[in-house]
Amino acid sequence: MERASLALADYADNSDEKTREVAEMMRKAISLYLLANQEALKLFSSDKNFSDQMRVESVAGKISADRKIAISLLSEASTYLIYVLLEFSKTENPQGPIPWKISTEERSKLQIRIGELFGDDLQAYRAWAKDSEQRLKSGKTSEFRNGWIMVAIDHIDSTLRKDNY
């Protein structure tokens, strides 16, 4: 996560406002998550026997809340990531070529990287999503592990594979 935060720092001065905003949201989320992890490590190293149960529960609750906020912020930022990749159409039903902000080579590299990082999870998510309508009809509901991020990754990956609307 620290490497990701450093990589996002390169976008802090980007001329595109949306790119700057998305990078800043992601950096804030990562920072908050890392701070929560540091608090957890501090807690566990300072009171290995959990002798002060009230303090442990209080700090653990704050750590959990901070992590949830970080994940929520990262989830929100990931939904805006598509704005960084392409210019959105000004019409309701666009047609023709997608106005990419990144080159064909960059799109290809991004697709490869998504495959490396999320390939198995993305396949599992797509199978789960495909079967979700059947599950709902049968009354069986379930959530996909890390579903919030997989929705965004699936959308980005699917969009990257298109040349036209």
C-alpha atoms as an extended CHARMM CRD file, in Angstrom:
* protein
*
       165  EXT
         1         1  MET       CA              0.0000000000        0.0000000000        0.0000000000  PROA      1               0.0000000000
         2         2  GLU       CA              2.8600000000        2.3510000000        0.6970000000  PROA      2               0.0000000000
         3         3  ARG       CA              4.1730000000        1.7700000000       -2.8430000000  PROA      3               0.0000000000
         4         4  ALA       CA              0.7280000000        2.5360000000       -4.2330000000  PROA      4               0.0000000000
         5         5  SER       CA              0.5770000000        5.7720000000       -2.2600000000  PROA      5               0.0000000000
         6         6  LEU       CA              3.9920000000        6.8120000000       -3.5750000000  PROA      6               0.0000000000
         7         7  ALA       CA              2.9480000000        6.0060000000       -7.1420000000  PROA      7               0.0000000000
         8         8  LEU       CA             -0.1780000000        8.1280000000       -6.7270000000  PROA      8               0.0000000000
         9         9  ALA       CA              1.9440000000       11.0790000000       -5.5860000000  PROA      9               0.0000000000
        10        10  ASP       CA              3.0350000000       11.4820000000       -9.2130000000  PROA      10              0.0000000000
        11        11  TYR       CA             -0.5320000000       12.4900000000      -10.0710000000  PROA      11              0.0000000000
        12        12  ALA       CA             -0.8640000000       15.2150000000       -7.4060000000  PROA      12              0.0000000000
        13        13  ASP       CA              0.2340000000       17.9030000000       -9.8810000000  PROA      13              0.0000000000
        14        14  ASN       CA             -1.5240000000       16.4910000000      -12.9460000000  PROA      14              0.0000000000
        15        15  SER       CA             -3.1240000000       19.1210000000      -15.1530000000  PROA      15              0.0000000000
        16        16  ASP       CA             -6.3890000000       17.1450000000      -15.2380000000  PROA      16              0.0000000000
        17        17  GLU       CA             -8.5840000000       18.0240000000      -12.2470000000  PROA      17              0.0000000000
        18        18  LYS       CA            -10.3350000000       14.6230000000      -12.0910000000  PROA      18              0.0000000000
        19        19  THR       CA             -6.9960000000       12.8130000000      -12.1220000000  PROA      19              0.0000000000
        20        20  ARG       CA             -5.7650000000       14.9400000000       -9.2100000000  PROA      20              0.0000000000
        21        21  GLU       CA             -8.9960000000       14.3870000000       -7.2510000000  PROA      21              0.0000000000
        22        22  VAL       CA             -9.0130000000       10.6100000000       -7.7290000000  PROA      22              0.0000000000
        23        23  ALA       CA             -5.3280000000       10.3230000000       -6.8090000000  PROA      23              0.0000000000
        24        24  GLU       CA             -5.8600000000       12.4300000000       -3.6730000000  PROA      24              0.0000000000
        25        25  MET       CA             -8.8840000000       10.3820000000       -2.5830000000  PROA      25              0.0000000000
        26        26  MET       CA             -6.9220000000        7.1740000000       -3.0320000000  PROA      26              0.0000000000
        27        27  ARG       CA             -3.9070000000        8.5510000000       -1.1760000000  PROA      27              0.0000000000
        28        28  LYS       CA             -6.1240000000        9.6390000000        1.7460000000  PROA      28              0.0000000000
        29        29  ALA       CA             -7.7480000000        6.2100000000        1.8960000000  PROA      29              0.0000000000
        30        30  ILE       CA             -4.4070000000        4.4180000000        1.8220000000  PROA      30              0.0000000000
        31        31  SER       CA             -2.9660000000        6.7470000000        4.4600000000  PROA      31              0.0000000000
        32        32  LEU       CA             -5.9230000000        6.1940000000        6.7830000000  PROA      32              0.0000000000
        33        33  TYR       CA             -5.7120000000        2.4320000000        6.3260000000  PROA      33              0.0000000000
        34        34  LEU       CA             -1.9600000000        2.4050000000        7.0090000000  PROA      34              0.0000000000
        35        35  LEU       CA             -2.4470000000        4.5310000000       10.1390000000  PROA      35              0.0000000000
        36        36  ALA       CA             -5.1080000000        2.1090000000       11.3860000000  PROA      36              0.0000000000
        37        37  ASN       CA             -2.6930000000       -0.7870000000       10.8350000000  PROA      37              0.0000000000
        38        38  GLN       CA              0.0410000000        1.0640000000       12.7320000000  PROA      38              0.0000000000
        39        39  GLU       CA             -2.3820000000        1.6350000000       15.6140000000  PROA      39              0.0000000000
        40        40  ALA       CA             -3.1860000000       -2.0760000000       15.6250000000  PROA      40              0.0000000000
        41        41  LEU       CA              0.5030000000       -2.9900000000       15.7490000000  PROA      41              0.0000000000
        42        42  LYS       CA              1.0780000000       -0.4830000000       18.5530000000  PROA      42              0.0000000000
        43        43  LEU       CA             -1.8580000000       -1.8930000000       20.5160000000  PROA      43              0.0000000000
        44        44  PHE       CA             -0.7330000000       -5.4900000000       20.1750000000  PROA      44              0.0000000000
        45        45  SER       CA              2.8850000000       -4.7420000000       20.9910000000  PROA      45              0.0000000000
        46        46  SER       CA              2.1000000000       -2.5570000000       24.0290000000  PROA      46              0.0000000000
        47        47  ASP       CA             -0.3530000000       -4.9150000000       25.7430000000  PROA      47              0.0000000000
        48        48  LYS       CA              0.4010000000       -8.4530000000       24.6120000000  PROA      48              0.0000000000
        49        49  ASN       CA             -1.7690000000       -9.9920000000       27.3290000000  PROA      49              0.0000000000
        50        50  PHE       CA             -4.6940000000       -7.6220000000       26.7630000000  PROA      50              0.0000000000
        51        51  SER       CA             -4.6920000000       -6.7840000000       30.4670000000  PROA      51              0.0000000000
        52        52  ASP       CA             -6.7070000000       -3.5900000000       29.9540000000  PROA      52              0.0000000000
        53        53  GLN       CA             -9.7160000000       -5.0860000000       28.1750000000  PROA      53              0.0000000000
        54        54  MET       CA            -11.6620000000       -1.7850000000       28.0240000000  PROA      54              0.0000000000
        55        55  ARG       CA             -8.7370000000       -0.0080000000       26.3600000000  PROA      55              0.0000000000
        56        56  VAL       CA             -8.1760000000       -2.8590000000       23.9320000000  PROA      56              0.0000000000
        57        57  GLU       CA            -11.8420000000       -2.8830000000       22.9050000000  PROA      57              0.0000000000
        58        58  SER       CA            -11.8880000000        0.9020000000       22.5330000000  PROA      58              0.0000000000
        59        59  VAL       CA             -8.7650000000        1.0400000000       20.3760000000  PROA      59              0.0000000000
        60        60  ALA       CA             -9.8280000000       -2.0220000000       18.3680000000  PROA      60              0.0000000000
        61        61  GLY       CA            -13.1880000000       -0.3580000000       17.6680000000  PROA      61              0.0000000000
        62        62  LYS       CA            -11.4950000000        2.8100000000       16.4420000000  PROA      62              0.0000000000
        63        63  ILE       CA             -9.1240000000        0.7890000000       14.2520000000  PROA      63              0.0000000000
        64        64  SER       CA            -12.0600000000       -1.0940000000       12.7430000000  PROA      64              0.0000000000
        65        65  ALA       CA            -13.9850000000        2.1350000000       12.1140000000  PROA      65              0.0000000000
        66        66  ASP       CA            -10.9450000000        3.7950000000       10.5090000000  PROA      66              0.0000000000
        67        67  ARG       CA            -10.4200000000        0.8040000000        8.2250000000  PROA      67              0.0000000000
        68        68  LYS       CA            -14.0710000000        0.8690000000        7.1570000000  PROA      68              0.0000000000
        69        69  ILE       CA            -13.8200000000        4.5810000000        6.3470000000  PROA      69              0.0000000000
        70        70  ALA       CA            -10.6250000000        3.9690000000        4.3670000000  PROA      70              0.0000000000
        71        71  ILE       CA            -12.1990000000        1.1240000000        2.3970000000  PROA      71              0.0000000000
        72        72  SER       CA            -15.2990000000        3.2150000000        1.7200000000  PROA      72              0.0000000000
        73        73  LEU       CA            -13.1830000000        6.1460000000        0.4940000000  PROA      73              0.0000000000
        74        74  LEU       CA            -11.0710000000        3.8590000000       -1.6960000000  PROA      74              0.0000000000
        75        75  SER       CA            -14.2360000000        2.3010000000       -3.0860000000  PROA      75              0.0000000000
        76        76  GLU       CA            -15.6490000000        5.7200000000       -3.9300000000  PROA      76              0.0000000000
        77        77  ALA       CA            -12.3800000000        6.8120000000       -5.5380000000  PROA      77              0.0000000000
        78        78  SER       CA            -12.2260000000        3.6520000000       -7.6480000000  PROA      78              0.0000000000
        79        79  THR       CA            -15.6310000000        4.4480000000       -9.1520000000  PROA      79              0.0000000000
        80        80  TYR       CA            -14.2450000000        7.7850000000      -10.3750000000  PROA      80              0.0000000000
        81        81  LEU       CA            -11.1440000000        6.1630000000      -11.8690000000  PROA      81              0.0000000000
        82        82  ILE       CA            -12.8430000000        5.8060000000      -15.2280000000  PROA      82              0.0000000000
        83        83  TYR       CA            -12.8570000000        9.6330000000      -15.5120000000  PROA      83              0.0000000000
        84        84  VAL       CA             -9.0740000000        9.4750000000      -15.5220000000  PROA      84              0.0000000000
        85        85  LEU       CA             -9.0300000000        7.0750000000      -18.4530000000  PROA      85              0.0000000000
        86        86  LEU       CA            -11.5020000000        8.6400000000      -20.8770000000  PROA      86              0.0000000000
        87        87  GLU       CA            -13.3930000000       11.7980000000      -21.7210000000  PROA      87              0.0000000000
        88        88  PHE       CA            -17.0600000000       11.3200000000      -21.0020000000  PROA      88              0.0000000000
        89        89  SER       CA            -19.5360000000       12.0280000000      -23.7510000000  PROA      89              0.0000000000
        90        90  LYS       CA            -21.6620000000       15.1330000000      -23.5240000000  PROA      90              0.0000000000
        91        91  THR       CA            -24.6100000000       13.2700000000      -25.0750000000  PROA      91              0.0000000000
        92        92  GLU       CA            -26.8440000000       10.6980000000      -23.4250000000  PROA      92              0.0000000000
        93        93  ASN       CA            -26.3430000000        7.9480000000      -26.0340000000  PROA      93              0.0000000000
        94        94  PRO       CA            -22.8180000000        8.3780000000      -27.4130000000  PROA      94              0.0000000000
        95        95  GLN       CA            -21.7150000000        6.6190000000      -30.5620000000  PROA      95              0.0000000000
        96        96  GLY       CA            -18.4230000000        6.1260000000      -32.3080000000  PROA      96              0.0000000000
        97        97  PRO       CA            -14.9210000000        5.8360000000      -30.8940000000  PROA      97              0.0000000000
        98        98  ILE       CA            -14.3930000000        6.2120000000      -27.1560000000  PROA      98              0.0000000000
        99        99  PRO       CA            -12.2900000000        9.3540000000      -26.5180000000  PROA      99              0.0000000000
       100       100  TRP       CA             -9.4760000000        7.7420000000      -24.5260000000  PROA      100             0.0000000000
       101       101  LYS       CA             -7.0990000000        9.9070000000      -22.4840000000  PROA      101             0.0000000000
       102       102  ILE       CA             -4.5490000000        7.0940000000      -22.5400000000  PROA      102             0.0000000000
       103       103  SER       CA             -2.8330000000        5.4680000000      -25.5130000000  PROA      103             0.0000000000
       104       104  THR       CA             -3.6410000000        2.0190000000      -26.9300000000  PROA      104             0.0000000000
       105       105  GLU       CA             -0.3310000000        0.7990000000      -25.4870000000  PROA      105             0.0000000000
       106       106  GLU       CA             -1.2280000000        2.1440000000      -22.0270000000  PROA      106             0.0000000000
       107       107  ARG       CA             -4.6490000000        0.4880000000      -22.2380000000  PROA      107             0.0000000000
       108       108  SER       CA             -3.0180000000       -2.8070000000      -23.1340000000  PROA      108             0.0000000000
       109       109  LYS       CA             -0.5370000000       -2.5330000000      -20.2480000000  PROA      109             0.0000000000
       110       110  LEU       CA             -3.3520000000       -1.6790000000      -17.8530000000  PROA      110             0.0000000000
       111       111  GLN       CA             -5.3790000000       -4.6960000000      -19.0070000000  PROA      111             0.0000000000
       112       112  ILE       CA             -2.3670000000       -6.9620000000      -18.4820000000  PROA      112             0.0000000000
       113       113  ARG       CA             -1.7440000000       -5.5050000000      -15.0190000000  PROA      113             0.0000000000
       114       114  ILE       CA             -5.4070000000       -5.9280000000      -14.0390000000  PROA      114             0.0000000000
       115       115  GLY       CA             -5.1400000000       -9.5590000000      -15.1550000000  PROA      115             0.0000000000
       116       116  GLU       CA             -1.9980000000      -10.0830000000      -13.0830000000  PROA      116             0.0000000000
       117       117  LEU       CA             -3.4400000000       -8.4780000000       -9.9630000000  PROA      117             0.0000000000
       118       118  PHE       CA             -7.0840000000       -9.5250000000      -10.1310000000  PROA      118             0.0000000000
       119       119  GLY       CA             -7.3750000000      -12.2780000000      -12.7660000000  PROA      119             0.0000000000
       120       120  ASP       CA             -8.6050000000      -15.1460000000      -10.5800000000  PROA      120             0.0000000000
       121       121  ASP       CA            -10.7470000000      -12.9060000000       -8.3790000000  PROA      121             0.0000000000
       122       122  LEU       CA            -12.2250000000      -11.1810000000      -11.4250000000  PROA      122             0.0000000000
       123       123  GLN       CA            -13.1720000000      -14.5190000000      -13.0110000000  PROA      123             0.0000000000
       124       124  ALA       CA            -14.7540000000      -15.6680000000       -9.7590000000  PROA      124             0.0000000000
       125       125  TYR       CA            -16.6050000000      -12.3600000000       -9.3920000000  PROA      125             0.0000000000
       126       126  ARG       CA            -17.9720000000      -12.5460000000      -12.9390000000  PROA      126             0.0000000000
       127       127  ALA       CA            -19.1930000000      -16.1110000000      -12.3770000000  PROA      127             0.0000000000
       128       128  TRP       CA            -20.7910000000      -15.0290000000       -9.0910000000  PROA      128             0.0000000000
       129       129  ALA       CA            -22.4280000000      -11.9860000000      -10.7350000000  PROA      129             0.0000000000
       130       130  LYS       CA            -23.7420000000      -14.1080000000      -13.6000000000  PROA      130             0.0000000000
       131       131  ASP       CA            -25.4230000000      -16.4560000000      -11.1360000000  PROA      131             0.0000000000
       132       132  SER       CA            -26.6950000000      -13.6960000000       -8.8380000000  PROA      132             0.0000000000
       133       133  GLU       CA            -30.0860000000      -13.4180000000      -10.5520000000  PROA      133             0.0000000000
       134       134  GLN       CA            -30.6930000000      -17.1500000000      -10.0180000000  PROA      134             0.0000000000
       135       135  ARG       CA            -29.6650000000      -16.8480000000       -6.3770000000  PROA      135             0.0000000000
       136       136  LEU       CA            -32.0790000000      -13.9610000000       -5.8480000000  PROA      136             0.0000000000
       137       137  LYS       CA            -34.9580000000      -15.8760000000       -7.4470000000  PROA      137             0.0000000000
       138       138  SER       CA            -34.2830000000      -18.8210000000       -5.1460000000  PROA      138             0.0000000000
       139       139  GLY       CA            -34.1330000000      -16.5330000000       -2.1030000000  PROA      139             0.0000000000
       140       140  LYS       CA            -30.4390000000      -17.1550000000       -1.5180000000  PROA      140             0.0000000000
       141       141  THR       CA            -28.4720000000      -13.9800000000       -1.1340000000  PROA      141             0.0000000000
       142       142  SER       CA            -24.7830000000      -13.6960000000       -0.6200000000  PROA      142             0.0000000000
       143       143  GLU       CA            -22.1130000000      -11.0630000000       -0.9740000000  PROA      143             0.0000000000
       144       144  PHE       CA            -18.9600000000      -11.4830000000       -2.9600000000  PROA      144             0.0000000000
       145       145  ARG       CA            -15.7380000000      -11.0950000000       -0.9830000000  PROA      145             0.0000000000
       146       146  ASN       CA            -14.2840000000       -7.6750000000       -1.7990000000  PROA      146             0.0000000000
       147       147  GLY       CA            -17.2700000000       -7.0900000000       -4.0670000000  PROA      147             0.0000000000
       148       148  TRP       CA            -17.0140000000       -3.3070000000       -3.7700000000  PROA      148             0.0000000000
       149       149  ILE       CA            -13.6370000000       -3.2500000000       -5.4910000000  PROA      149             0.0000000000
       150       150  MET       CA            -14.4300000000       -6.0500000000       -7.9340000000  PROA      150             0.0000000000
       151       151  VAL       CA            -17.3950000000       -4.0940000000       -9.3400000000  PROA      151             0.0000000000
       152       152  ALA       CA            -15.0530000000       -1.1950000000      -10.1170000000  PROA      152             0.0000000000
       153       153  ILE       CA            -12.2720000000       -3.4400000000      -11.5000000000  PROA      153             0.0000000000
       154       154  ASP       CA            -14.7680000000       -5.3220000000      -13.6860000000  PROA      154             0.0000000000
       155       155  HSD       CA            -16.1690000000       -2.0540000000      -15.0370000000  PROA      155             0.0000000000
       156       156  ILE       CA            -12.7080000000       -0.6550000000      -15.7860000000  PROA      156             0.0000000000
       157       157  ASP       CA            -11.5100000000       -3.9060000000      -17.3660000000  PROA      157             0.0000000000
       158       158  SER       CA            -14.6380000000       -4.2020000000      -19.5190000000  PROA      158             0.0000000000
       159       159  THR       CA            -14.3910000000       -0.5770000000      -20.6200000000  PROA      159             0.0000000000
       160       160  LEU       CA            -10.6980000000       -0.9260000000      -21.5170000000  PROA      160             0.0000000000
       161       161  ARG       CA            -11.5960000000       -3.7060000000      -23.9480000000  PROA      161             0.0000000000
       162       162  LYS       CA            -13.8260000000       -1.4130000000      -26.0120000000  PROA      162             0.0000000000
       163       163  ASP       CA            -12.8420000000        0.8860000000      -28.8570000000  PROA      163             0.0000000000
       164       164  ASN       CA            -16.3650000000        2.1580000000      -29.4880000000  PROA      164             0.0000000000
       165       165  TYR       CA            -19.3670000000        2.9380000000      -27.3270000000  PROA      165             0.0000000000
